[in-house]
Amino acid sequence: MSEQANAETDSVHTARGPEVASRVGIALGTALLICFVTGLISHGIQHPPSWFWWPANPVWLYRVTQGTHVISGVTAIPLLLVKLWAVYPRLFERPLLGSPMRALERGSIAVLVGSTIFELSTGLLNIAQYYPWKFFFPTAHYAMAYAALGALAVHLAVKLPVIREALGRPVNSNAGLADADIMATRHVSRRAILTAAGVSAAAAALAVAGQTVPFLRWAAVLAPRSGHGPQGVPVNRSAAAAGVGDRARDPGYLLTVAVGERRRQFSRDELLALPQARARLPIACVEGWSASADWSGVRLRDLLAVVESYSGGDVRFESLEGGGIYRNSVLPQRHVVDDRTLIALSVNGETLDLDHGYPCRLIAPNRPGVLQTKWLSTIEVVT
């Protein structure tokens, strides 16, 4: 058959139906599963249960997992839209409920669509740091992820025979479709829709990937933070937003360090007088952006040793901030003893900018930026 005949044959097949829905669904399900797993990792690092373990090395691991989380979530958005378009007429077929099996299918679809839209839309707004809601984003996002995964599992179990049959048919098959369905979109080919879905998903990924992958920064047109900021490092929370400007600039600033029963205070000059160390570490945020920088300051374990011999335990950091859930952070022992964990005093060869945590901040390998506490006031070993 000639290419022209193939094109004419393909043009009469409706783009809506199980052939398109199943194939787009595989890509969408893969993106959502990757997003779910990497999201669990991120939540575990920030709100660790007793069994959770996260290494200090390799230093780039969180950068990769969180970047993948955001990229996969953004990639899923156009795939979801195409998937909903492909099945749209069937979503409102009568009866809406019917038999128990049909009711289960309808219910799983409703939960799956609702929870997925919630996850992707709130996640996208979180990337932009825009919160028009009153609920706590991490908790709601985490809980709804399980709802989406459960609904997806039920939906796949119910629809698996249909999916297998659709995947076994050629893309241009009209088997099982009503004449009305065929006529509804006869001028749009399935291949065109599948191509558009793939291209749009790739474009969406490229539009944000640059905030994680340096050589793609030129294409990161939708990334709110892709390398710009004081001293070449982006800023999420400024000193003005945190309300710490006056306290951070106070000439009488002192950092309190407590190890066991011993406690000592250090001025910034005294910190600079201690042996200095350097480390090249990425700082990566939950919104997906990351940037590598050259940090210098006092190794945390060396600073603790000046006060008292460090015999183990996690270390708690407190900021000059007056409030906020992230004014405190706890650093696990495996990070405490790492050579690259610093109380940073400078970045990229310059004194820390106020927005980067002046007079000093924590920088540790393989940690979310939100836990790299800025404007330090207290460091304390906890058991």
DASULFEN-V385739 format. One record per pair of residues at least 24 apart in sequence whose C-alpha atoms are under 10 Angstrom apart, sorted by the first residue. I is the first residue (numbers start at 1). J is the second residue. D is the distance in whole Angstrom. If there is no record, write none. Layout:
i: [I I]
j: [J J]
d: [D D]
This chain:
i: [6 7 8 8 9 9 10 10 10 10 10 10 10 10 10 10 11 11 11 11 11 11 11 11 11 12 12 12 12 12 12 12 12 12 12 13 13 13 13 13 13 13 13 13 13 13 13 13 13 13 13 14 14 14 14 14 14 14 14 14 14 14 14 14 14 14 14 14 15 15 15 15 15 15 15 15 15 15 15 15 15 15 15 15 15 15 15 16 16 16 16 16 16 16 16 16 16 16 16 16 16 16 16 16 16 16 17 17 17 17 17 17 17 17 17 17 17 17 17 17 17 17 18 18 18 18 18 18 18 18 18 18 18 18 18 18 18 19 19 19 19 19 19 19 19 19 19 19 19 19 19 19 19 19 20 20 20 20 20 20 20 20 20 20 20 20 20 20 21 21 21 21 21 21 21 21 21 21 21 21 22 22 22 22 22 22 22 22 22 22 22 23 23 23 23 23 23 24 24 24 24 24 24 24 24 24 24 24 25 25 25 25 25 25 26 26 27 27 27 27 27 27 27 27 28 28 28 28 28 28 28 28 28 28 28 29 29 29 29 29 29 30 30 31 31 31 31 31 31 31 31 31 31 32 32 32 32 32 32 32 32 32 32 32 32 32 32 32 33 33 33 33 33 33 34 34 34 34 34 34 34 35 35 35 35 35 35 35 35 35 35 35 35 35 35 36 36 36 36 36 36 36 36 37 37 37 38 38 38 38 38 38 38 38 38 39 39 39 39 39 39 39 39 39 39 39 40 40 40 40 41 41 41 42 42 42 42 42 42 42 42 43 43 43 43 43 45 45 45 45 46 46 46 46 46 46 46 46 46 47 47 53 53 54 54 54 54 54 55 55 55 55 55 55 56 56 56 56 56 56 56 56 56 56 56 56 56 57 57 57 57 57 57 58 58 59 59 59 59 59 59 59 59 59 60 60 60 60 60 60 60 60 60 61 61 61 61 61 62 62 62 62 62 62 62 62 62 62 62 62 63 63 63 63 63 63 63 63 63 63 63 63 63 63 63 63 64 64 64 64 64 64 65 65 66 66 66 66 66 66 66 66 66 67 67 67 67 67 67 67 67 67 67 67 67 67 68 68 68 68 69 69 69 70 70 70 70 70 70 70 70 70 70 70 70 71 71 71 71 71 71 71 71 71 71 71 71 72 72 72 72 73 73 73 73 73 73 73 73 74 74 74 74 74 74 74 74 74 74 74 74 74 75 75 75 75 75 75 75 75 75 75 75 76 76 76 76 76 76 76 77 77 77 77 77 77 77 77 77 78 78 78 78 78 78 78 78 78 79 79 79 79 79 79 80 80 80 80 80 80 81 81 82 82 82 82 82 83 84 86 86 89 89 90 101 102 104 104 104 104 105 105 105 105 105 105 105 106 107 107 107 108 108 108 108 108 108 108 108 108 108 109 109 109 109 109 110 111 111 111 111 111 111 111 111 112 112 112 112 112 112 112 112 112 112 113 113 113 114 114 114 115 115 115 115 115 115 115 115 115 116 116 116 116 116 116 116 117 118 118 118 119 119 119 119 123 124 125 126 126 126 127 127 127 127 127 127 127 127 127 127 128 128 128 128 128 129 129 129 208 208 209 209 210 210 210 211 211 211 211 211 211 212 212 212 212 212 212 213 213 213 214 214 214 223 223 223 224 224 224 225 225 225 225 225 226 226 226 226 227 227 227 227 228 229 229 230 230 230 230 230 230 231 231 231 231 231 231 231 231 231 231 232 232 232 232 232 233 233 233 233 233 233 233 233 233 234 234 234 234 234 234 234 234 235 235 235 235 236 236 236 236 236 236 237 237 237 237 237 238 238 238 238 238 239 239 239 239 239 239 239 239 239 240 240 241 241 242 242 242 242 242 242 242 242 242 242 243 243 243 243 244 244 244 244 244 244 244 244 244 245 245 245 245 245 245 247 247 247 247 247 248 248 248 248 248 248 248 248 248 248 249 249 249 250 253 253 254 254 254 254 255 255 255 255 255 255 255 255 256 256 256 256 256 256 257 257 257 257 257 257 257 257 257 257 257 258 258 258 258 258 258 258 258 258 258 259 259 259 259 259 259 259 259 259 259 259 259 259 260 260 260 260 260 260 260 260 260 261 261 262 262 263 263 263 263 263 264 264 264 264 265 265 265 266 267 268 268 268 268 269 271 271 271 271 271 271 271 272 272 272 272 272 273 274 274 274 274 274 275 275 275 276 276 276 276 276 277 277 277 277 277 277 277 278 278 278 278 278 278 278 279 279 279 279 279 279 279 279 279 280 280 280 280 281 281 281 281 281 281 282 282 282 282 282 282 282 283 283 283 283 283 283 283 283 283 284 284 284 284 284 284 285 285 285 285 285 285 286 286 286 287 287 288 289 290 290 292 293 293 293 294 294 294 294 294 294 295 295 295 295 295 295 295 295 295 295 295 295 295 295 296 296 296 296 296 296 296 296 296 296 296 296 296 296 297 297 297 297 297 297 297 297 297 297 297 297 298 298 298 298 298 298 298 298 299 299 299 299 299 299 299 299 299 299 299 299 300 300 300 300 300 300 300 300 300 300 300 300 300 300 301 301 301 301 301 301 301 301 301 302 302 302 302 303 303 303 304 304 304 304 310 310 310 311 312 312 312 312 312 313 313 313 313 313 314 314 314 314 315 315 315 315 315 316 316 316 316 316 316 316 317 317 317 317 317 317 317 317 317 317 317 317 317 318 318 318 318 318 318 318 318 319 319 319 319 319 319 319 319 319 319 319 320 320 320 320 320 320 320 321 321 321 321 326 326 326 326 326 327 327 327 327 327 327 328 328 328 328 328 328 328 328 329 329 329 329 329 329 330 330 330 330 330 330 330 331 331 331 331 331 331 331 332 333 333 333 335 335 335 335 336 336 336 338 338 339 339 340 340 341 341 343 343 343 343 344]
j: [172 189 187 189 172 189 171 172 173 186 187 188 189 190 191 192 172 185 186 187 188 189 190 191 192 172 174 182 183 185 186 187 188 189 190 171 172 173 174 177 181 182 183 184 185 186 187 188 189 190 191 86 172 173 174 177 179 180 181 182 183 184 185 186 187 188 189 190 85 86 87 171 172 174 181 182 184 185 186 187 188 189 190 191 192 193 194 82 83 84 85 86 87 88 89 90 177 181 182 184 185 186 188 189 190 193 83 85 86 87 88 89 90 166 173 174 175 176 177 181 182 190 83 86 87 162 163 164 165 166 167 169 171 174 175 176 177 86 162 163 164 165 166 167 168 169 170 171 172 173 174 175 190 194 82 83 85 86 87 166 167 171 172 190 191 193 194 197 79 80 82 83 84 85 86 87 163 166 167 194 83 86 87 159 160 162 163 164 165 166 167 83 163 166 167 171 194 79 80 81 82 83 84 86 193 194 197 198 79 80 82 83 84 163 79 163 75 76 79 80 83 197 198 201 72 73 75 76 77 78 79 80 82 83 201 76 79 80 149 152 156 72 76 68 69 71 72 73 74 75 76 77 79 69 72 73 74 75 76 77 80 116 119 120 145 148 149 152 69 72 73 145 149 152 65 68 69 70 71 72 73 65 66 67 68 69 70 71 72 73 74 75 76 120 145 69 72 73 142 145 146 148 149 65 69 145 62 64 65 66 67 68 69 70 72 65 66 68 69 70 73 138 141 142 145 286 69 142 145 146 65 66 69 66 69 138 142 285 286 367 368 138 139 141 142 286 366 367 368 371 138 286 326 329 330 367 368 370 371 138 139 332 334 332 334 335 366 367 332 334 335 365 366 367 332 333 334 335 336 337 338 340 341 364 365 366 367 334 335 338 365 366 367 365 366 280 281 282 283 340 364 365 366 367 281 282 283 284 290 292 365 366 367 282 284 365 366 367 282 283 284 285 286 288 290 365 366 367 368 369 212 213 282 283 284 285 286 288 289 290 291 292 366 367 368 369 212 213 284 288 290 366 286 288 212 284 285 286 287 288 289 290 368 208 209 210 211 212 213 284 285 286 287 288 289 290 205 209 212 288 286 287 288 120 123 124 127 205 208 209 212 286 287 288 289 201 202 204 205 206 207 208 209 210 211 212 288 201 204 205 209 116 119 120 121 123 124 204 205 120 121 123 124 201 202 203 204 205 206 207 208 209 120 198 200 201 202 203 204 205 206 207 208 116 120 200 201 202 204 205 116 117 120 121 124 200 201 204 205 196 197 198 199 200 201 202 203 204 194 196 197 198 200 201 113 116 117 120 197 201 117 197 193 194 196 197 200 197 113 190 193 181 184 181 158 158 151 154 155 158 151 154 155 156 157 158 159 155 151 154 155 147 148 150 151 152 153 154 155 156 158 148 151 152 154 155 151 144 147 148 149 150 151 152 155 144 147 148 149 150 151 152 153 154 155 148 151 152 144 147 148 141 143 144 145 146 147 148 149 151 144 145 147 148 149 151 152 148 144 145 148 143 144 145 148 287 287 287 286 287 288 208 222 223 224 225 285 286 287 288 289 222 223 224 225 287 224 236 287 288 289 288 289 288 289 290 284 287 288 289 290 291 284 285 288 289 290 291 289 290 291 290 291 292 287 288 289 287 288 289 287 288 289 290 291 288 289 290 291 289 290 291 292 291 355 356 347 352 353 354 355 356 293 346 347 348 349 350 351 352 353 356 291 292 293 347 348 282 283 290 291 292 293 347 348 356 283 284 285 289 290 291 355 356 285 355 356 369 285 287 355 356 369 370 355 356 357 370 374 354 355 356 357 374 321 353 354 355 356 357 358 374 375 354 355 321 355 319 320 321 322 323 324 327 355 374 375 320 321 322 323 319 320 321 322 354 355 357 358 375 320 321 354 355 358 375 320 321 359 375 377 320 321 354 357 358 359 360 375 376 377 354 358 359 359 359 377 359 376 377 378 320 359 360 375 376 377 378 379 318 376 377 378 379 380 303 304 306 307 308 317 377 378 379 380 381 304 307 308 315 316 378 379 380 381 382 304 305 306 307 308 309 310 311 315 379 380 381 382 307 308 309 310 311 380 381 382 383 307 308 307 308 304 307 308 379 380 304 306 307 308 307 377 378 303 359 345 358 359 360 359 297 298 303 343 344 345 360 296 297 298 344 345 298 298 299 302 303 306 299 302 303 302 342 343 344 345 302 339 340 341 342 343 344 339 340 341 342 344 346 347 339 340 341 342 344 347 363 364 365 340 347 348 365 340 341 363 364 365 366 363 364 365 366 367 368 369 363 364 365 366 367 368 369 370 372 366 367 368 369 370 372 367 368 369 370 371 372 368 369 370 368 369 368 369 368 369 348 347 348 349 344 346 347 348 349 350 340 341 342 343 344 345 346 347 348 349 350 351 352 363 340 341 342 343 344 345 346 347 348 349 350 351 352 363 340 341 342 343 344 345 346 347 360 361 362 363 340 341 342 343 344 345 360 362 336 337 338 339 340 341 342 343 344 362 363 364 335 336 337 338 339 340 341 342 343 344 362 363 364 379 335 336 337 338 339 340 341 342 343 337 339 342 343 342 343 379 336 379 380 381 336 337 381 381 336 337 381 382 383 337 380 381 382 383 380 381 382 383 379 380 381 382 383 373 378 379 380 381 382 383 361 362 371 372 373 374 375 376 377 378 379 380 381 373 374 375 376 377 378 379 380 357 360 361 362 373 374 375 376 377 378 379 357 373 374 375 376 377 378 374 375 376 377 370 371 372 373 374 370 371 373 374 375 376 370 371 372 373 374 376 378 379 362 370 371 372 373 379 371 372 373 379 380 381 382 362 364 367 371 372 381 382 382 381 382 383 364 365 366 367 364 365 381 364 365 364 365 364 365 365 366 373 374 376 379 374]
d: [10 9 10 10 8 9 9 6 9 9 9 9 6 8 8 10 9 9 6 6 6 5 8 9 10 9 9 7 8 8 5 6 8 7 10 9 6 7 6 10 9 6 8 10 8 6 8 8 6 7 10 10 8 9 8 9 10 10 7 5 7 7 5 5 8 7 7 7 9 7 10 9 9 10 9 8 9 6 7 9 6 6 4 8 8 7 9 10 9 10 7 4 6 8 8 10 9 7 8 9 7 9 9 9 8 9 10 9 6 6 9 9 9 9 10 9 10 9 7 8 9 9 10 8 8 8 7 10 9 6 8 10 10 10 10 9 9 9 10 8 10 9 5 6 9 7 8 6 8 8 9 10 8 10 9 8 10 7 9 9 9 7 10 7 9 8 7 10 10 10 8 5 8 9 6 7 9 9 10 9 8 9 10 10 10 9 6 8 10 7 7 9 9 9 7 9 8 6 8 10 7 6 10 9 10 7 7 9 8 8 9 6 10 9 10 10 10 8 7 10 10 10 9 10 9 10 8 6 9 9 6 7 10 8 10 8 9 9 10 8 10 9 9 10 9 9 5 7 9 7 6 10 9 9 7 7 10 9 7 10 10 9 10 10 9 9 8 10 10 9 10 10 8 10 9 8 7 10 10 7 8 9 9 10 7 5 7 8 6 6 9 10 9 10 9 8 9 9 9 7 8 9 8 9 8 10 9 9 6 6 9 7 5 9 9 8 7 9 6 9 10 10 9 8 9 9 10 8 9 10 8 8 10 7 9 10 10 10 8 10 8 8 9 10 7 10 10 8 8 9 10 10 10 9 10 9 8 8 8 10 10 9 10 9 9 9 9 9 9 7 8 9 7 9 9 10 6 5 9 10 7 9 9 8 6 5 8 10 9 9 7 6 10 8 7 9 7 7 10 9 9 5 5 8 8 7 9 9 10 9 8 6 9 10 10 9 6 9 9 9 7 9 9 10 10 9 5 6 7 10 7 9 7 8 5 8 9 8 8 6 9 10 7 8 8 10 8 9 9 9 9 10 10 9 9 8 8 6 8 6 8 9 9 9 7 10 8 6 8 8 9 8 8 5 7 8 10 8 9 8 9 9 7 10 8 8 8 9 8 8 9 8 7 6 9 10 10 8 5 8 9 7 6 10 10 9 8 9 9 7 10 10 9 6 10 8 8 10 9 7 9 9 7 8 10 10 6 6 10 9 8 10 10 10 8 5 7 8 6 5 9 10 9 9 8 10 7 10 9 9 9 9 7 9 9 9 8 8 10 9 7 9 9 6 6 9 10 8 10 10 6 8 8 6 9 9 8 10 9 10 10 9 8 9 9 7 10 9 9 10 9 8 10 10 8 9 10 8 8 8 9 8 6 9 9 6 8 9 8 9 9 10 9 8 5 7 9 6 6 9 9 10 7 8 9 7 9 10 7 7 10 9 6 9 10 10 8 5 8 8 5 6 9 9 8 8 9 9 10 10 8 9 10 6 7 9 7 5 9 9 8 8 9 6 9 10 10 10 8 9 9 10 7 7 8 9 9 10 9 7 10 10 10 8 7 9 10 8 5 7 9 9 8 6 9 8 9 9 8 8 9 9 9 10 8 9 10 9 7 5 6 8 8 10 7 5 5 7 9 8 9 9 8 9 9 9 8 9 10 8 9 9 6 8 10 10 6 8 8 8 8 6 9 9 9 10 10 9 7 9 8 8 9 10 7 7 9 8 9 8 7 9 8 9 8 9 8 10 8 9 6 8 7 9 9 8 9 10 10 8 8 8 10 9 10 7 7 10 8 9 9 9 9 9 7 9 10 9 10 8 5 8 9 10 9 10 6 5 8 8 9 9 9 9 8 10 10 10 9 6 8 8 9 9 9 10 10 9 7 8 9 9 6 6 8 9 10 10 10 8 9 10 8 9 9 9 7 9 10 9 10 7 10 8 8 6 6 9 7 9 9 8 8 7 9 8 9 9 9 7 9 10 9 9 10 7 5 6 8 10 9 6 5 6 8 8 7 9 7 10 9 9 6 5 6 8 8 7 8 10 10 8 6 5 6 9 7 9 10 7 6 8 7 9 9 9 6 5 8 9 8 9 9 10 8 7 8 9 10 9 7 7 10 7 9 10 9 10 9 6 10 9 10 9 10 9 8 10 7 8 10 8 7 8 9 10 8 9 10 7 8 10 8 9 7 9 9 8 9 8 8 9 10 9 10 9 9 10 9 8 9 8 10 9 9 7 9 8 9 10 10 8 6 8 8 10 10 9 9 9 8 10 9 9 8 9 8 8 6 8 9 9 8 8 9 10 9 8 9 8 8 8 7 6 9 8 8 7 6 5 9 10 9 5 5 7 9 10 7 7 8 10 10 10 10 10 9 10 7 6 10 10 8 6 5 7 10 9 10 8 9 6 8 6 5 6 8 9 10 9 8 9 10 7 8 5 6 5 6 8 8 9 9 10 9 10 9 6 5 4 5 7 9 8 9 10 10 10 9 5 5 7 8 10 10 9 9 9 7 7 6 4 6 8 10 10 10 10 7 8 9 8 9 6 5 6 9 9 9 9 10 10 6 6 8 8 10 8 8 10 9 10 9 10 9 8 10 10 9 9 9 10 9 8 10 9 9 8 9 8 10 10 6 6 5 9 6 5 6 7 6 4 6 8 10 8 6 5 6 7 10 9 8 9 9 7 9 10 7 8 6 5 7 9 7 9 8 6 6 5 7 9 9 10 9 10 7 6 5 4 5 7 9 10 10 8 6 6 5 8 9 8 9 9 7 7 9 8 10 9 9 7 8 9 9 10 8 10 7 10 9 9 10 10 9 6 8 7 10 8 10 9 10 9 9 9 10 9 9 8 9 9 10 10 10 10 10 7 7 9 9 8 10 10 8 8 9 9 6 7 6 10 10 10 9 10 9]
